[in-house]
């Protein structure tokens, strides 16, 4: 597959179009890079979106773009200076969209549902854009959440998907001519695959429950919007997830335990911490060849909450939590 020299300029142009529509984006590796679908770490670090790990290493982060759009200067730096070759479409409240991501394993069910795709993926799957329902929608994958049909994933608050014309070694993401969003009423409450019934709409997080109806303080990824103590904001969940992820190469279980300790210390309830176990698993699943399940992560988090609460993190003069 040839490498196109004008690819960064093309991505810059398409990213600007999305931002003009109020959709946040992040730079990804793109092209034929083995990390094509990952955030472009150097581009993010080059624009100040990073933090120091406990070992003193600068690690990139993109979570701020769940809450604001990138600036023109950031877009230029990502694509024209650092030459990022891919676009990550940030899903969730700010973009106003969540994405149902169906891989080839789910195509049989997809044909029964009759949905028209918005994007065709290099793997032979498809993306379907759904209006954000107004409550917190977690990002889940069928391999981590058994109640999702095989091959069906949901990218919600705290997630992103690749956007055309980004590509990987398998090929390019392609936008179809279909523009009408997939509405909630288009998604059946239940489907049956190979004799197994799945609560599809609920499994995708598109049914409002007592949990999702709670105010932002109690809703996982938005919990950092809440106020604690004397008007101080709680430490963002994504920051604790980023730091817990550092433990994964040594012990994914240890990382989940540390995440639980930090959530406990920073005034999050155990239920709030458990709601992020899936996101932690998705982040660290591929670090080792052996499987790491959501149940294992939840057990480690629950274990952490049995310990006395540690001192909460404090903010440094530069606003960072330590």
Number of C-alpha atoms within 10 A of each C-alpha: 9 6 9 10 10 11 20 24 16 17 26 23 14 18 26 19 12 17 18 11 9 15 23 26 27 28 30 29 25 29 26 16 14 11 14 21 21 18 22 26 20 21 24 23 17 15 15 12 17 17 18 11 12 10 7 8 10 15 17 21 19 19 18 14 18 23 14 14 20 18 12 12 9 19 23 18 18 28 24 18 13 17 24 29 31 33 32 24 25 30 29 29 21 17 24 18 23 31 27 23 23 27 20 15 14 18 17 11 19 19 10 9 13 9 13 18 24 20 21 21 26 17 15 14 20 24 26 23 21 21 16 22 18 14 21 25 27 26 24 24 25 17 16 18 17 11 17 23 26 20 19 25 24 27 25 27 25 23 21 24 22 26 26 21 19 27 24 23 15 13 16 19 22 18 17 12 10 11 12 12 15 18 13 15 8 13 17 12 15 12 18 12 12 7 7 9 13 18 15 20 18 17 23 27 21 24 16 15 11 7 15 19 13 13 13 16 17 19 24 23 23 20 19 20 16 17 14 15 8 6 8 10 14 22 27 19 23 20 16 19 22 20 19 23 22 18 18 21 12 11 15 25 22 18 26 33 23 21 29 34 25 27 29 24 18 23 16 21 15 18 14 21 24 23 16 25 23 20 22 24 25 17 15 22 18 13 15 13 7 8 11 18 17 22 14 15 25 24 16 23 29 19 14 21 19 12 11 10 15 12 10 16 15 13 12 9 7 6 8 12 16 10
